Structures are given as structure tokens and as C-alpha cells.
Amino acid sequence: MRILFIGGTGLISSGVSPLVVERGHDLTVLNRGTSPKATAPDGARTIVADARDPEALRAAVKADVAEHGEYDSVVQWICFTPDHLAQDIETFAGCARQYVFISSASAYETPPSHYITTEATPLVNPYWQYSRDKAACEALLREAGEASNFPFTIVRPSHTYGYSDIPWAINSWTQSWTIIDRIRRGKKFIVHGDGTSLWTLTDHRDFAVGLVGLLGNPGAIGEDFHITSDEVLTWNQIHSIVADAAGIPSEMLAEQAVHIPSDLLARFDAEAFEGPLMGDKTNAAIFDNSKLKALVPEFETRHRLADSIGESIEWFSADESRRGLDDDANALWDRVILAYRDAIDGVFP
């Protein structure tokens, strides 16, 4: 198959691109060529262009199609707004047999009315604009499918990790080594609530098997799927597994944890905490993957956090430039922890 990835070198897609090439497909990766996470795999064709510039994207796509032919599948990794998606629908109508939109499982009903999420779960997240925008993109795709038979497939990842990420409840989005450095220096860290809410983490290599199985699959056209692991852990377990891989003693971890309710954190800083916590990590995230498995029988959970997280620690440890720190995040956490402890000490001296 001839496949185009718009993006393709990010955290999740860096696990998918190598599998596409490994299976003998003709992969083209279009992005700005500036990702710190990964590079396009050997064997992939690359196009350097700004996918958020519709004219630049259309010019690049037109030239690529003229030289190599239409796409069997286009995977859009970096679209976050309906306006951007509307431009894509215009760009790829007639030159792609399948358009795969990478949405988000955070778009599902929040908080959930049932502890297990299926694709039939409504898309209603009142806490996070990011999630509402993803849901609006999905609605636009369905309209295009009904109006003009636009051949879409919707994929919703949940919390997916890879070697270039440290999965943690409250961490820096851009510099995830920050939390490991912080704890190693003896600093307190924040845990939302009591840390016992259930969460699903998915290795990007497992996600890759599910996604590649949907590419060029006629049964995926006009359908939506989440692709997640079957491994469910509490946040306390996740923190403990990551800390153990980083050589942080469990006693040290327990002493440094500061448990703060999610709604109180959102009052400290709505931008930092409301969406990511109230609109996502505070709630249980347990998924039924039956729909995906029916269409992609080879999909299963092959990688578990305890076996994979060591690869992340090694990746960061191998190059000092990867271990950047987020000073703004550290300062925010310090302010929140100090204010919270002062308040608690005032009530319970």
C-alpha cells in the first residue's frame, strides 16, 4: 500500500512508522523535520512541509501524487481543530482511498457514566477544550462521509507511551524527564487524589499493530475505534513502576508524594490542571477493545509498563540533551505544594 503520514515522528507515530515499513508498505512522511522524538525510519520517503499551512500542504501533496500516484491511506497525526480538518477534507478528497484521523479517547464522556468505555460511549467532555475540538473534528468527518462518501476512519488513542516519554500523572508535557530529576533531588511531587483511580497505558508498539491493521481495511471505512492496552493500573502503581525503573526507592517515593484533590488543583491553575486532570486522568480509563480485535485479530497487549519503562529510562540516560527540565512546571508545583501544605497546617496545626 501507498501510505502518507502527516506527522509521523511524534511519540505515538514513532512506534507506527517502523512497522509500516517493516511490512513492506510504501510510506511517505510529511512534516517540518524538527521532531526531537524520532526521525523517519529507513525506507520511508520524506517531504518537508508545514502541514498547518494549507497551501504548502496541497502543493506538496499534489507534487507527490503526480510523481507516485494516489494514497491508499493518509494518517493525520497532528490535526487538532475543525478548521484544520476542513482543509484536509478538501485537500485529500479524490486522492486518498482512506483518511485516518487520530482523535483522542479523552473526547469520551467525562466523567464516564459506566466504568468500561466502548465506541458507543458519547463524546462529551465539559472540562477540556482539546477534547471538545477532537469531537468536533469527528462530527465534521461524519458529515463529509454522509455528504460526499469521504472515506474516513477515526482512531482514538488513550494514554500512549514510548521510549521518549516518562508516563506520570502530573509531569511536564514537553520535558518529561523533569519528574525523575525532581524526585531524585528529594523534591515533593503532586499526586491527584489518593492515587487509586484506574488508568490504562498503551505502549506505542502495541498501538502500531492495531493502527496498521486498519490501514487499507475496507471494514474500517466510516468507523471509529479506540486502540488501547488491556493493562489497567492505579496511578500509585504506575508511579511505583516508573520510580523503580529509575532507581528511586519506594520509601523515598512515598515520603515525597503530596496528595491533592483534582478539583483543588484546577482552582490553583485551570490551564495546567483542569483539562488534563478533571477532563482526563482523574477519571477511570478502562476500555473494551472488542471492536478493534474483531477487525484486527492480531492486536493484543504484548508490552506492559513494567517491561517497557526501562527502555525509556535508558533512552533519556544515553544523551544529556534529552534530559531537559521544565523550570516553569517545577515552579508551579513548588507554589501549589507550598500553598496546600500551608493551608493544611493552618487547619491541622
C-alpha positions, 0 to 999 in steps of 0.5 A, spaced: 500 500 500 501 507 498 501 510 505 502 518 507 503 520 514 502 527 516 506 527 522 509 521 523 515 522 528 511 524 534 511 519 540 505 515 538 507 515 530 514 513 532 512 506 534 507 506 527 512 508 522 517 502 523 512 497 522 509 500 516 515 499 513 517 493 516 511 490 512 513 492 506 508 498 505 510 504 501 510 510 506 511 517 505 512 522 511 510 529 511 512 534 516 517 540 518 523 535 520 524 538 527 521 532 531 526 531 537 522 524 538 524 520 532 526 521 525 523 517 519 525 510 519 529 507 513 525 506 507 520 511 508 520 517 503 520 524 506 517 531 504 518 537 508 512 541 509 508 545 514 502 541 514 498 547 518 499 551 512 494 549 507 497 551 501 504 548 502 500 542 504 496 541 497 502 543 493 506 538 496 501 533 496 499 534 489 507 534 487 507 527 490 501 524 487 503 526 480 510 523 481 507 516 485 500 516 484 494 516 489 494 514 497 491 508 499 491 511 506 493 518 509 494 518 517 493 525 520 497 525 526 497 532 528 490 535 526 487 538 532 481 543 530 475 543 525 478 548 521 484 544 520 480 538 518 476 542 513 482 543 509 484 536 509 477 534 507 478 538 501 485 537 500 485 529 500 478 528 497 479 524 490 486 522 492 486 518 498 482 511 498 482 512 506 483 518 511 485 516 518 484 521 523 487 520 530 482 523 535 483 522 542 479 517 547 479 523 552 473 526 547 469 520 551 464 522 556 467 525 562 466 523 567 464 516 564 457 514 566 459 506 566 466 504 568 468 500 561 468 505 555 466 502 548 465 506 541 458 507 543 460 511 549 458 519 547 463 524 546 462 529 551 467 532 555 465 539 559 472 540 562 477 540 556 477 544 550 482 539 546 477 534 547 471 538 545 475 540 538 477 532 537 469 531 537 468 536 533 473 534 528 469 527 528 462 530 527 465 534 521 468 527 518 461 524 519 458 529 515 463 529 509 462 521 509 454 522 509 455 528 504 460 526 499 462 518 501 469 521 504 472 515 506 474 516 513 476 512 519 477 515 526 482 512 531 482 514 538 488 513 542 488 513 550 494 514 554 500 512 549 507 511 551 514 510 548 521 510 549 521 518 549 516 519 554 516 518 562 508 516 563 506 520 570 500 523 572 502 530 573 509 531 569 511 536 564 508 535 557 514 537 553 520 535 558 518 529 561 524 527 564 523 533 569 519 528 574 525 523 575 530 529 576 525 532 581 524 526 585 531 524 585 533 531 588 528 529 594 523 534 591 515 533 593 511 531 587 503 532 586 499 526 586 491 527 584 487 524 589 489 518 593 492 515 587 487 509 586 483 511 580 484 506 574 488 508 568 490 504 562 497 505 558 498 503 551 505 502 549 506 505 542 508 498 539 502 495 541 498 501 538 502 500 531 499 493 530 492 495 531 493 502 527 496 498 521 491 493 521 486 498 519 490 501 514 487 499 507 481 495 511 475 496 507 471 494 514 474 500 517 471 505 512 466 510 516 468 507 523 471 509 529 475 505 534 479 506 540 486 502 540 488 501 547 492 496 552 488 491 556 493 493 562 489 497 567 493 500 573 492 505 579 496 511 578 500 509 585 502 503 581 504 506 575 508 511 579 511 505 583 513 502 576 516 508 573 520 510 580 523 503 580 525 503 573 529 509 575 532 507 581 528 511 586 526 507 592 519 506 594 520 509 601 523 515 598 517 515 593 512 515 598 515 520 603 515 525 597 508 524 594 503 530 596 496 528 595 491 533 592 484 533 590 483 534 582 478 539 583 483 543 588 488 543 583 484 546 577 482 552 582 490 553 583 491 553 575 485 551 570 490 551 564 495 546 567 490 542 571 483 542 569 483 539 562 488 534 563 486 532 570 478 533 571 477 532 563 482 526 563 486 522 568 482 523 574 477 519 571 477 511 570 480 509 563 478 502 562 476 500 555 473 494 551 477 493 545 472 488 542 471 492 536 478 493 534 480 485 535 474 483 531 477 487 525 484 486 527 485 479 530 492 480 531 492 486 536 493 484 543 497 487 549 504 484 548 508 490 552 506 492 559 509 498 563 513 494 567 517 491 561 517 497 557 519 503 562 526 501 562 527 502 555 525 509 556 529 510 562 535 508 558 533 512 552 533 519 556 540 516 560 544 515 553 544 523 551 544 529 556 540 533 551 534 529 552 534 530 559 531 537 559 527 540 565 521 544 565 523 550 570 516 553 569 512 546 571 517 545 577 515 552 579 508 551 579 508 545 583 513 548 588 507 554 589 501 549 589 505 544 594 507 550 598 500 553 598 496 546 600 501 544 605 500 551 608 493 551 608 493 544 611 497 546 617 493 552 618 487 547 619 491 541 622 496 545 626 
